[in-house]
């Protein structure tokens, strides 16, 4: 599940929980098994909110109880520390044992919180504006935590005295409420950065592919790594990626033609000769191979070979999904190769005159690119640009074929999930405002990033909370 989709589910489920009538829900205590399941979901939600706040604000300073000045001037770090102090109250069982059943709001929220864990590496890489926008959404979820804990405490079995006490503790929950309310107030008038789409971008790291259905993810990772490698792309990596493109396009063309998708098959057939020339091209560069590219191309090769052994109808959705992600890889490889040529790493083969005795002889030598003309006429770059443009031009036919045999493409799903997250956020804010009151329209001067700590203003006394 993508970050936008998981965040939308978590936010919408939290809004539904806040909208429920706590007095009616607490009429009778929950059975022990049901209470354990809800507590596991609660711990997953609180744990994810705590982790996201920590990723966005950095490690704790460990300064003890915050003063009033710190609460006003630096509510982001006060909130992160307050969330760290919230207890874990579920029985010691694996979350998968307790969250795998049920479609109520707590179960949905717990599973969505667990799904968000896969995106943690990308959260702390957000830019300043994106990080503040993400922290605003986290603050709204944090504002809901004391309210949900109080509702849940009233539903636990009466014998669960310690759990009820922890969920209703006024000190830990009071500090979360104060810090979250202050942070929401300060961020109320700030512009919203579309960070959800940023968090769905694949990280430039290799991953294991366990099934051909994961081929699009492998290609997205491959494009991200190529973008990261940039001008230091090696000749061996260029050959492996171009060979991968040729293999996958030919495989998809055969599967599409066998399934009657002649439009997709025809556009893939037209680009096959160029891909074969590209895969067979002589390449020389001064850069060493990148281990991440070697691992990813090996993983994608393996899954394409597995796909070759499957029946045509079963293999077509995965093959079309793979080739639909191929334009991003071709564009990233073209950009990396062009940057490599400009920086003098990628070489061009050309004639050089040498004098031996009294005769002139023309030799072919590998030399750096020294002019704009070399950059334009480089045989490898010419073929890469043609392949990139052909794959991009094939997208409409590939989209049409994929829509006929598979669910919507990943990037369209991400856009819909981001819109759903926005709608869910609006519902959550409405539910919070109904329970807590709307924040004022005042804004604050914020540092460039939530990780930057603010020195408390001298005008405020240093009372401890």
C-alpha positions as CSV (number, residue, x, y, z in Angstrom):
1,X,0.0,0.0,0.0
2,X,1.3,3.5,-0.9
3,X,1.9,6.2,1.7
4,X,-1.1,8.3,0.4
5,X,-3.4,5.3,0.5
6,X,-2.4,4.2,3.9
7,X,-2.5,7.7,5.3
8,X,-5.9,8.3,3.9
9,X,-7.2,5.1,5.5
10,X,-5.7,6.0,8.9
11,X,-7.1,9.6,8.8
12,X,-10.5,8.5,7.7
13,X,-10.7,5.8,10.3
14,X,-9.6,8.2,13.0
15,X,-12.4,10.6,11.9
16,X,-14.9,7.9,12.1
17,X,-13.8,7.0,15.6
18,X,-14.0,10.6,16.7
19,X,-17.5,10.9,15.2
20,X,-18.8,7.9,17.2
21,X,-20.8,8.6,20.4
22,X,-18.5,7.6,23.3
23,X,-21.3,7.5,25.8
24,X,-23.3,5.0,23.7
25,X,-20.1,2.9,23.0
26,X,-19.3,2.7,26.7
27,X,-22.7,1.4,27.8
28,X,-21.2,-2.1,28.3
29,X,-17.6,-3.2,28.7
30,X,-16.0,-5.0,25.8
31,X,-15.2,-8.7,26.0
32,X,-11.6,-9.4,26.8
33,X,-10.7,-10.7,23.3
34,X,-12.3,-7.7,21.6
35,X,-10.6,-5.3,24.1
36,X,-7.2,-6.9,23.3
37,X,-7.8,-6.4,19.6
38,X,-8.8,-2.7,20.0
39,X,-5.8,-2.1,22.2
40,X,-3.4,-3.6,19.7
41,X,-4.9,-1.3,17.0
42,X,-4.6,1.7,19.4
43,X,-0.9,0.9,20.0
44,X,-0.3,0.6,16.3
45,X,-1.9,4.0,15.7
46,X,-0.1,5.7,18.6
47,X,3.2,4.1,17.7
48,X,3.0,5.3,14.1
49,X,2.0,8.9,15.1
50,X,4.9,8.8,17.6
51,X,7.3,7.6,15.0
52,X,6.3,10.1,12.3
53,X,6.6,12.9,14.8
54,X,10.1,11.7,15.7
55,X,11.2,11.3,12.1
56,X,10.0,14.9,11.3
57,X,11.5,16.6,14.4
58,X,14.6,14.6,15.0
59,X,15.8,12.8,18.2
60,X,14.8,13.9,21.6
61,X,16.9,16.4,23.4
62,X,16.1,14.7,26.8
63,X,15.7,18.0,28.6
64,X,13.0,16.8,31.0
65,X,9.6,18.4,31.5
66,X,9.1,21.4,29.1
67,X,8.6,24.9,30.2
68,X,5.8,27.1,29.2
69,X,8.1,29.1,26.9
70,X,9.2,26.0,25.1
71,X,5.6,24.9,24.6
72,X,4.7,28.2,23.0
73,X,7.9,28.6,21.0
74,X,8.7,25.0,20.1
75,X,5.5,22.9,20.2
76,X,6.8,20.5,17.5
77,X,9.5,19.0,19.8
78,X,7.3,19.2,22.9
79,X,4.7,17.1,21.0
80,X,7.3,14.6,19.8
81,X,8.6,14.1,23.4
82,X,5.0,13.9,24.8
83,X,4.1,11.2,22.3
84,X,7.2,9.2,23.3
85,X,5.9,9.3,26.9
86,X,2.5,7.7,26.0
87,X,2.3,4.1,27.2
88,X,1.9,0.9,25.2
89,X,-1.1,-1.0,26.7
90,X,-1.9,-3.9,24.4
91,X,-1.2,-7.5,25.5
92,X,2.2,-8.8,24.3
93,X,1.0,-10.5,21.1
94,X,2.1,-9.9,17.5
95,X,0.0,-7.1,15.9
96,X,-0.7,-9.4,12.9
97,X,-2.5,-11.9,15.2
98,X,-4.8,-9.1,16.4
99,X,-5.2,-6.8,13.5
100,X,-5.8,-9.3,10.7
101,X,-9.5,-9.6,11.4
102,X,-12.3,-7.0,11.6
103,X,-13.4,-4.2,9.3
104,X,-14.3,-1.7,12.1
105,X,-12.6,1.7,12.3
106,X,-10.1,0.5,14.9
107,X,-9.0,-2.4,12.7
108,X,-8.7,-0.3,9.6
109,X,-6.7,2.3,11.5
110,X,-4.4,-0.2,13.0
111,X,-3.6,-1.9,9.7
112,X,-3.1,1.4,7.9
113,X,-0.7,2.5,10.7
114,X,1.4,-0.7,10.2
115,X,1.4,-0.2,6.4
116,X,2.9,3.3,6.9
117,X,6.0,1.7,8.4
118,X,7.3,0.8,5.0
119,X,7.6,4.5,4.1
120,X,9.6,5.7,7.1
121,X,12.9,6.1,5.2
122,X,11.3,8.7,2.9
123,X,9.7,10.8,5.7
124,X,12.8,12.3,7.1
125,X,14.0,13.2,3.6
126,X,11.2,15.7,3.1
127,X,12.1,19.3,2.4
128,X,11.3,22.0,4.9
129,X,7.9,23.0,3.5
130,X,6.9,19.4,2.9
131,X,8.0,18.4,6.4
132,X,5.9,21.1,8.0
133,X,2.9,20.1,6.0
134,X,3.4,16.5,7.1
135,X,3.8,17.6,10.7
136,X,0.5,19.4,10.5
137,X,-1.2,16.2,9.5
138,X,0.6,14.3,12.3
139,X,-0.4,17.0,14.8
140,X,-4.1,16.5,13.9
141,X,-3.7,12.8,14.4
142,X,-2.0,13.5,17.7
143,X,-4.8,15.8,18.8
144,X,-7.2,12.8,18.4
145,X,-5.1,10.4,20.5
146,X,-6.1,11.7,24.0
147,X,-9.8,11.8,22.9
148,X,-9.6,8.2,21.5
149,X,-7.7,6.9,24.6
150,X,-10.4,8.4,26.9
151,X,-13.1,6.8,24.8
152,X,-11.3,3.5,24.8
153,X,-10.7,3.6,28.5
154,X,-14.4,3.7,29.2
155,X,-15.0,0.6,27.1
156,X,-12.4,-1.7,28.7
157,X,-13.4,-4.5,31.1
158,X,-13.6,-3.2,34.6
159,X,-11.0,-5.6,35.8
160,X,-8.4,-4.0,33.5
161,X,-7.6,-1.3,36.1
162,X,-4.0,-0.6,35.0
163,X,-4.9,-0.3,31.3
164,X,-7.8,2.0,32.1
165,X,-5.5,4.2,34.3
166,X,-2.9,4.4,31.5
167,X,-5.4,5.4,28.9
168,X,-6.9,8.1,31.1
169,X,-3.7,9.5,32.6
170,X,-4.2,13.2,32.7
171,X,-0.5,14.2,32.7
172,X,0.8,12.4,29.7
173,X,-2.3,12.9,27.6
174,X,-2.7,16.5,28.8
175,X,0.8,17.4,27.5
176,X,0.0,15.7,24.1
177,X,-3.2,17.7,23.9
178,X,-1.6,21.0,24.8
179,X,1.3,20.6,22.4
180,X,-0.8,19.3,19.5
181,X,-3.3,22.1,19.9
182,X,-0.6,24.7,20.0
183,X,1.2,23.3,16.9
184,X,-2.1,23.1,15.0
185,X,-2.8,26.7,15.9
186,X,0.6,27.9,14.7
187,X,0.4,25.9,11.5
188,X,-3.2,26.8,10.8
189,X,-2.4,29.6,8.3
190,X,0.6,28.0,6.6
191,X,0.4,26.9,3.0
192,X,0.0,23.2,2.4
193,X,2.8,21.5,0.5
194,X,1.7,18.4,-1.6
195,X,4.1,16.1,0.2
196,X,2.1,12.9,-0.1
197,X,3.1,12.4,-3.7
198,X,6.7,12.9,-2.7
199,X,6.6,10.2,-0.1
200,X,5.4,7.7,-2.7
201,X,8.5,8.1,-4.7
202,X,10.7,4.9,-4.5
203,X,13.9,5.2,-2.6
204,X,17.2,4.8,-4.5
205,X,17.9,1.4,-2.9
206,X,17.7,-2.1,-4.2
207,X,15.0,-4.5,-3.1
208,X,14.1,-8.2,-3.5
209,X,11.4,-9.0,-6.0
210,X,9.5,-12.2,-5.0
211,X,7.0,-12.3,-7.8
212,X,6.6,-10.9,-11.4
213,X,3.7,-8.8,-10.0
214,X,6.5,-6.7,-8.3
215,X,8.2,-5.9,-11.6
216,X,6.8,-2.3,-11.8
217,X,8.2,-1.6,-8.3
218,X,11.5,-3.0,-9.4
219,X,11.6,-0.7,-12.4
220,X,10.6,2.3,-10.3
221,X,13.5,1.5,-7.9
222,X,15.8,1.1,-10.9
223,X,14.9,4.5,-12.2
224,X,15.4,6.1,-8.8
225,X,18.9,4.5,-8.5
226,X,19.8,5.7,-12.0
227,X,18.8,9.2,-11.0
228,X,20.9,8.9,-7.9
229,X,24.0,7.5,-9.8
230,X,23.8,10.2,-12.4
231,X,27.0,11.0,-14.3
232,X,29.0,8.1,-12.6
233,X,26.9,5.4,-14.5
234,X,29.3,2.6,-15.6
235,X,29.5,1.0,-19.1
236,X,28.5,-2.4,-17.5
237,X,25.4,-0.8,-16.0
238,X,24.4,0.8,-19.3
239,X,24.7,-2.6,-21.0
240,X,22.7,-4.5,-18.4
241,X,19.9,-1.9,-18.3
242,X,19.6,-1.7,-22.1
243,X,19.6,-5.5,-22.3
244,X,16.9,-5.6,-19.7
245,X,14.8,-3.1,-21.8
246,X,15.2,-5.2,-24.9
247,X,14.3,-8.5,-23.1
248,X,11.2,-7.0,-21.5
249,X,9.9,-5.3,-24.6
250,X,10.2,-8.4,-26.7
251,X,8.6,-10.5,-24.0
252,X,5.7,-8.1,-23.6
253,X,5.2,-7.8,-27.4
254,X,4.8,-11.6,-27.8
255,X,2.4,-11.8,-24.8
256,X,0.3,-8.8,-26.1
257,X,0.1,-10.2,-29.6
258,X,-1.0,-13.6,-28.3
259,X,-3.7,-12.0,-26.2
260,X,-5.1,-10.0,-29.1
261,X,-3.8,-6.6,-27.9
262,X,-2.5,-5.6,-31.4
263,X,-2.2,-1.9,-30.7
264,X,0.3,-2.4,-27.8
265,X,2.0,-5.2,-29.8
266,X,2.5,-3.0,-32.8
267,X,4.1,-0.1,-31.0
268,X,6.4,-2.5,-29.1
269,X,7.4,-4.2,-32.4
270,X,8.3,-0.9,-33.9
271,X,10.9,-0.2,-31.2
272,X,12.4,-3.6,-31.0
273,X,15.2,-3.1,-33.7
274,X,16.4,0.1,-31.9
275,X,16.5,-1.7,-28.6
276,X,18.5,-4.6,-30.1
277,X,21.0,-2.1,-31.5
278,X,21.2,-0.4,-28.2
279,X,21.8,-3.6,-26.3
280,X,24.6,-4.5,-28.7
281,X,26.2,-1.1,-28.7
282,X,29.9,-0.7,-27.7
283,X,30.1,1.4,-24.5
284,X,33.1,2.7,-22.7
285,X,33.2,4.7,-19.5
286,X,35.6,5.5,-16.8
287,X,33.1,4.9,-13.9
288,X,33.0,1.6,-11.8
289,X,29.8,-0.4,-11.7
290,X,27.2,0.4,-9.0
291,X,26.3,-2.5,-6.7
292,X,22.7,-1.3,-6.4
293,X,22.1,-1.3,-10.2
294,X,23.7,-4.7,-10.4
295,X,21.4,-6.1,-7.8
296,X,18.2,-4.5,-9.2
297,X,18.9,-5.5,-12.8
298,X,19.5,-9.0,-11.6
299,X,16.2,-9.1,-9.7
300,X,14.2,-7.7,-12.6
301,X,16.0,-10.2,-15.0
302,X,15.0,-13.1,-12.8
303,X,11.3,-12.1,-12.6
304,X,11.2,-11.5,-16.4
305,X,12.6,-15.0,-16.9
306,X,9.9,-16.4,-14.5
307,X,7.3,-14.5,-16.5
308,X,8.4,-16.1,-19.7
309,X,7.4,-19.5,-18.3
310,X,3.8,-18.4,-17.5
311,X,0.8,-18.8,-19.9
312,X,0.2,-15.7,-22.0
313,X,-3.1,-14.6,-20.3
314,X,-1.5,-14.9,-16.8
315,X,1.7,-13.2,-17.8
316,X,0.2,-10.2,-19.7
317,X,-0.8,-7.9,-16.8
318,X,2.6,-8.2,-15.2
319,X,4.4,-7.7,-18.5
320,X,2.3,-4.7,-19.4
321,X,2.9,-3.3,-15.9
322,X,6.6,-3.7,-16.4
323,X,6.8,-2.1,-19.8
324,X,4.6,0.8,-18.6
325,X,7.3,1.6,-16.1
326,X,10.1,1.2,-18.7
327,X,9.9,4.9,-19.9
328,X,11.0,6.2,-16.5
329,X,14.0,3.8,-16.6
330,X,14.9,4.9,-20.2
331,X,14.6,8.5,-19.3
332,X,16.7,8.1,-16.2
333,X,19.4,6.1,-18.1
334,X,19.4,8.7,-20.9
335,X,19.8,11.5,-18.4
336,X,22.6,9.7,-16.5
337,X,24.5,8.9,-19.8
338,X,24.2,12.5,-21.0
339,X,25.5,13.8,-17.6
340,X,28.3,11.2,-17.8
341,X,29.3,12.4,-21.3
342,X,29.3,16.0,-20.2
343,X,31.5,15.2,-17.2
344,X,34.0,13.3,-19.2
345,X,33.2,9.8,-17.9
346,X,31.4,8.4,-20.9
347,X,33.7,8.1,-23.9
348,X,33.2,8.4,-27.6
349,X,35.0,6.4,-30.3
350,X,36.4,8.5,-33.0
351,X,39.3,8.6,-35.5
352,X,42.6,10.0,-34.4
353,X,45.5,10.6,-36.8
354,X,48.9,9.3,-35.8
355,X,52.3,9.7,-37.6
356,X,54.4,6.5,-37.9
357,X,57.5,6.9,-40.1
358,X,56.4,8.9,-43.1
359,X,52.8,7.7,-43.4
360,X,49.6,9.0,-41.8
361,X,47.2,6.3,-40.4
362,X,43.7,6.7,-38.9
363,X,43.1,4.9,-35.6
364,X,39.8,4.5,-33.7
365,X,40.3,5.5,-30.0
366,X,38.0,6.0,-27.0
367,X,38.2,9.6,-26.0
368,X,36.1,11.9,-23.7
369,X,33.4,14.1,-25.2
370,X,34.8,17.5,-25.8
371,X,32.1,19.5,-27.6
372,X,28.4,19.9,-27.9
373,X,28.6,18.3,-31.3
374,X,30.1,15.2,-29.8
375,X,27.3,15.1,-27.3
376,X,24.6,15.3,-30.0
377,X,26.2,12.7,-32.3
378,X,27.3,10.2,-29.7
379,X,25.9,6.9,-31.0
380,X,24.9,5.6,-27.6
381,X,23.1,8.8,-26.6
382,X,21.4,9.0,-30.0
383,X,19.9,5.5,-29.5
384,X,19.0,6.2,-25.9
385,X,17.1,9.3,-26.8
386,X,15.2,7.5,-29.5
387,X,14.4,4.6,-27.1
388,X,13.2,7.1,-24.5
389,X,11.0,8.9,-26.9
390,X,9.6,5.7,-28.4
391,X,8.7,4.3,-25.0
392,X,7.1,7.6,-24.0
393,X,5.0,7.7,-27.2
394,X,3.8,4.1,-26.6
395,X,2.2,5.0,-23.2
396,X,-1.3,5.6,-24.5
397,X,-1.5,2.2,-26.3
398,X,0.1,0.5,-23.3
399,X,-2.3,2.2,-20.9
400,X,-5.3,1.1,-23.0
401,X,-4.0,-2.5,-23.1
402,X,-3.3,-2.5,-19.3
403,X,-6.7,-1.1,-18.4
404,X,-8.3,-4.0,-20.3
405,X,-6.5,-6.7,-18.3
406,X,-5.4,-5.2,-14.9
407,X,-6.4,-2.8,-12.2
408,X,-5.6,1.0,-12.6
409,X,-1.9,1.9,-12.9
410,X,0.1,2.8,-9.8
411,X,0.5,6.5,-10.4
412,X,-3.2,7.0,-11.0
413,X,-3.9,5.1,-7.8
414,X,-1.5,7.4,-6.0
415,X,-3.2,10.5,-7.3
416,X,-6.6,9.2,-6.2
417,X,-5.1,8.2,-2.8
418,X,-3.7,11.7,-2.3
419,X,-7.1,13.2,-3.0
420,X,-8.7,10.7,-0.6
421,X,-6.1,11.7,2.0
422,X,-7.1,15.3,1.5
423,X,-10.8,14.5,1.9
424,X,-10.1,12.3,5.0
425,X,-8.0,15.1,6.5
426,X,-10.9,17.6,6.1
427,X,-13.2,15.1,7.8
428,X,-10.7,14.6,10.6
429,X,-10.4,18.4,11.1
430,X,-14.1,18.7,11.2
431,X,-14.4,15.9,13.8
432,X,-11.7,17.5,15.9
433,X,-13.2,20.9,15.7
434,X,-16.6,19.4,16.8
435,X,-14.9,17.8,19.8
436,X,-12.3,20.5,20.7
437,X,-13.2,23.7,18.9
438,X,-11.5,25.3,15.9
439,X,-7.9,26.6,16.1
440,X,-7.5,30.4,15.8
441,X,-6.3,31.8,12.5
442,X,-3.0,33.1,14.1
443,X,0.2,32.0,12.4
444,X,3.8,31.8,13.7
445,X,7.2,32.4,12.3
446,X,8.6,28.9,11.9
447,X,12.1,27.6,11.3
448,X,13.0,26.2,7.9
449,X,12.5,22.6,9.0
450,X,10.8,21.0,12.1
451,X,14.1,19.5,13.1
452,X,15.5,22.9,13.9
453,X,15.0,23.7,17.5
454,X,13.7,27.1,18.6
455,X,15.3,28.9,21.6
456,X,12.5,29.9,24.0
457,X,11.8,33.6,24.0
458,X,13.1,35.5,27.0
459,X,9.8,37.3,27.4
460,X,8.0,34.3,28.8
461,X,8.6,32.9,32.3
462,X,10.1,29.4,32.5
463,X,7.4,27.7,34.5
464,X,7.4,23.9,34.3
465,X,4.2,22.2,33.1
